[in-house]
Amino acid sequence: MNEHNPDILYMMTTPPEKAKDEPTYVEIYFEQGIPKKIDGKELSPVEIIETLNKLGGENGIGVIDLLENRLVGMKSRGVYETPGGTILMAAHKELEYLTLDRDTLQYKQLISQKYAQLTYDGLWFSTLKEGLDAFVDKTQETVTGNVKLKLYKGNMMIAGMDSPYALYDEGISSFGESDLYDHKDAAGFINLFSLPFKIKSMMNNKNK
């Protein structure tokens, strides 16, 4: 494949190597998974995208050059600019890391590919897509809070986040003294967690 030429293709985005030398910080507030505010100012969905398109474009964020598998069977190549969408996705994902338990987060990541495929194939009103909608809506009930991002020359870095539904607690997660976590509990947990593997090993030895 030939390299694409940013000077010809890009309409919203400054190439990262030409982006400004100073980073830009932006804070996004989500309510039940839906972006509502930028830097504390409440905006409409269109205004949010327009604002983030501008900020992301200035900092070289949101360009992707990819090969796609089309529904009709062929592969196609596309160069896309999505500064605002890229920023929203990154911020939303980080907030989910903070507010969703491990199993829910992992399963949502698993079905996200199927959800994207249904959308790409035009199956927006299919029963499966509507069923996945219900799952996603449930997972977003606690995805509320602020995410601060640092934008710099095509990169995004987390600069801070908070949520009233945060599942992270430094007092518990530091493995220090805690009323909720006792290091002695680990021994029993390890014995129970490894029990299926011990049984399998015993069975294998028995049948040698």
C-alpha positions as CSV (number, residue, x, y, z in Angstrom):
1,M,0.0,0.0,0.0
2,N,1.1,3.5,-0.7
3,E,1.5,6.0,2.1
4,H,-1.3,8.6,2.2
5,N,-0.5,12.3,2.0
6,P,-1.9,14.3,4.9
7,D,-1.6,17.6,3.1
8,I,-4.1,16.3,0.5
9,L,-6.4,14.2,2.7
10,Y,-6.8,15.9,6.1
11,M,-9.6,18.3,6.4
12,M,-9.9,18.6,10.2
13,T,-6.6,17.4,11.6
14,T,-3.1,18.8,11.8
15,P,-0.5,16.1,11.2
16,P,1.0,15.2,14.6
17,E,4.5,16.3,13.6
18,K,3.1,19.7,12.7
19,A,0.9,20.1,15.8
20,K,1.6,22.8,18.4
21,D,4.3,22.1,20.9
22,E,2.2,22.9,24.0
23,P,-0.3,20.3,25.3
24,T,-4.0,20.9,25.6
25,Y,-6.0,19.8,28.6
26,V,-9.7,19.0,28.3
27,E,-12.2,17.7,30.9
28,I,-15.3,15.8,29.8
29,Y,-18.3,15.1,32.1
30,F,-20.4,12.0,31.5
31,E,-23.8,11.2,32.9
32,Q,-24.8,7.6,32.7
33,G,-22.3,7.2,29.8
34,I,-23.5,10.2,27.9
35,P,-21.2,13.2,27.5
36,K,-22.8,16.4,28.9
37,K,-20.1,19.0,29.6
38,I,-16.7,20.2,28.3
39,D,-14.6,22.0,30.8
40,G,-17.6,22.5,33.1
41,K,-19.8,24.0,30.3
42,E,-23.0,22.1,29.4
43,L,-23.2,21.7,25.7
44,S,-25.5,19.9,23.2
45,P,-24.2,16.7,21.6
46,V,-23.4,18.5,18.3
47,E,-21.6,21.3,20.2
48,I,-19.6,18.6,22.1
49,I,-18.4,17.0,18.9
50,E,-17.6,20.3,17.3
51,T,-15.6,21.5,20.3
52,L,-13.7,18.2,20.5
53,N,-13.1,18.1,16.8
54,K,-11.4,21.5,17.0
55,L,-9.3,20.6,20.1
56,G,-8.4,17.2,18.7
57,G,-7.7,18.4,15.2
58,E,-5.3,21.1,16.5
59,N,-3.4,18.4,18.4
60,G,-3.2,15.8,15.7
61,I,-5.7,13.5,17.3
62,G,-8.1,11.1,15.6
63,V,-6.6,10.0,12.2
64,I,-6.8,6.3,11.3
65,D,-5.6,4.5,8.1
66,L,-7.1,1.1,8.0
67,L,-8.2,-1.9,5.9
68,E,-11.8,-2.9,6.3
69,N,-13.7,-6.1,5.6
70,R,-16.8,-5.0,3.7
71,L,-20.1,-6.9,4.0
72,V,-19.9,-7.8,0.3
73,G,-16.6,-9.7,0.9
74,M,-13.9,-7.4,-0.4
75,K,-11.4,-5.5,1.6
76,S,-11.3,-1.7,1.3
77,R,-8.9,1.0,2.5
78,G,-10.0,4.1,4.2
79,V,-8.4,7.1,5.9
80,Y,-10.7,8.6,8.5
81,E,-10.6,11.7,10.6
82,T,-12.5,11.5,13.9
83,P,-10.9,13.9,16.4
84,G,-14.0,14.4,18.6
85,G,-15.1,10.7,18.5
86,T,-11.6,9.5,19.3
87,I,-11.4,11.8,22.4
88,L,-14.8,10.8,23.6
89,M,-14.1,7.1,23.2
90,A,-10.8,7.4,25.1
91,A,-12.4,9.3,28.0
92,H,-15.5,7.1,28.2
93,K,-13.3,3.9,28.2
94,E,-11.3,5.3,31.1
95,L,-14.4,6.1,33.1
96,E,-15.7,2.6,32.6
97,Y,-12.4,1.3,34.0
98,L,-13.1,3.3,37.1
99,T,-16.8,2.4,37.5
100,L,-17.4,-1.1,36.2
101,D,-16.5,-4.4,37.8
102,R,-14.0,-6.7,36.0
103,D,-16.5,-9.2,34.6
104,T,-18.9,-6.6,33.3
105,L,-16.2,-4.5,31.7
106,Q,-14.6,-7.6,30.0
107,Y,-18.0,-8.8,28.7
108,K,-18.8,-5.3,27.4
109,Q,-15.5,-5.2,25.6
110,L,-16.3,-8.6,24.1
111,I,-19.7,-7.6,22.7
112,S,-18.5,-4.2,21.5
113,Q,-17.0,-5.9,18.3
114,K,-20.4,-7.5,17.5
115,Y,-22.2,-4.3,18.2
116,A,-19.8,-2.4,15.8
117,Q,-20.3,-5.1,13.2
118,L,-24.1,-4.9,13.4
119,T,-23.9,-1.1,13.0
120,Y,-21.4,-1.3,10.1
121,D,-23.7,-3.9,8.3
122,G,-26.7,-1.6,8.7
123,L,-28.5,-3.9,11.1
124,W,-29.5,-1.1,13.4
125,F,-33.1,-2.3,14.0
126,S,-32.2,-6.0,14.4
127,T,-33.4,-7.8,17.4
128,L,-29.8,-8.7,18.4
129,K,-28.8,-5.0,18.3
130,E,-31.8,-4.0,20.4
131,G,-30.9,-6.8,22.9
132,L,-27.3,-5.5,23.1
133,D,-28.7,-2.0,23.6
134,A,-30.4,-3.2,26.8
135,F,-27.2,-4.6,28.1
136,V,-25.2,-1.5,27.3
137,D,-27.9,0.7,28.9
138,K,-27.6,-1.3,32.1
139,T,-23.8,-1.0,32.2
140,Q,-24.0,2.7,31.9
141,E,-26.1,3.4,35.0
142,T,-23.0,4.2,37.0
143,V,-20.7,5.6,34.3
144,T,-20.9,9.1,35.6
145,G,-18.1,11.5,36.3
146,N,-15.3,13.7,35.0
147,V,-12.3,12.6,32.9
148,K,-9.4,15.0,32.2
149,L,-7.2,14.3,29.1
150,K,-3.9,15.7,28.0
151,L,-3.7,16.1,24.2
152,Y,-0.3,16.3,22.6
153,K,1.0,15.7,19.1
154,G,-1.4,12.8,18.3
155,N,-1.4,11.3,21.8
156,M,-3.9,11.3,24.6
157,M,-3.0,10.7,28.2
158,I,-5.1,10.6,31.3
159,A,-4.6,13.6,33.5
160,G,-7.2,12.8,36.1
161,M,-10.7,11.4,36.7
162,D,-13.3,11.1,39.4
163,S,-16.8,9.6,39.9
164,P,-19.2,9.2,42.7
165,Y,-19.4,5.5,41.6
166,A,-15.7,4.9,41.5
167,L,-14.8,1.3,42.5
168,Y,-11.2,2.2,43.1
169,D,-10.3,3.0,46.7
170,E,-6.6,3.7,47.5
171,G,-7.1,2.6,51.1
172,I,-8.1,-0.9,49.9
173,S,-6.0,-1.2,46.8
174,S,-2.7,-0.3,48.4
175,F,-2.6,-3.7,50.1
176,G,-2.0,-2.0,53.4
177,E,-4.1,-2.1,56.6
178,S,-7.8,-2.3,55.7
179,D,-11.1,-3.3,57.3
180,L,-12.2,-4.9,54.1
181,Y,-9.0,-6.7,53.0
182,D,-7.1,-9.2,55.2
183,H,-4.0,-10.7,53.7
184,K,-4.7,-13.9,55.6
185,D,-7.8,-14.4,53.5
186,A,-5.5,-15.0,50.4
187,A,-4.4,-18.4,51.5
188,G,-7.9,-19.8,51.6
189,F,-8.8,-18.1,48.4
190,I,-5.8,-19.6,46.6
191,N,-6.7,-23.1,47.9
192,L,-10.2,-22.9,46.6
193,F,-9.3,-21.2,43.3
194,S,-6.7,-23.9,42.5
195,L,-9.0,-26.8,43.5
196,P,-10.1,-27.7,40.0
197,F,-6.5,-27.9,38.8
198,K,-5.5,-30.1,41.7
199,I,-8.4,-32.4,41.0
200,K,-7.5,-32.5,37.3
201,S,-3.8,-33.3,38.2
202,M,-4.9,-36.1,40.5
203,M,-7.1,-37.6,37.7
204,N,-4.2,-37.4,35.2
205,N,-1.8,-39.1,37.6
206,K,-4.3,-41.8,38.4
207,N,-4.7,-42.7,34.7
208,K,-1.0,-42.8,33.8
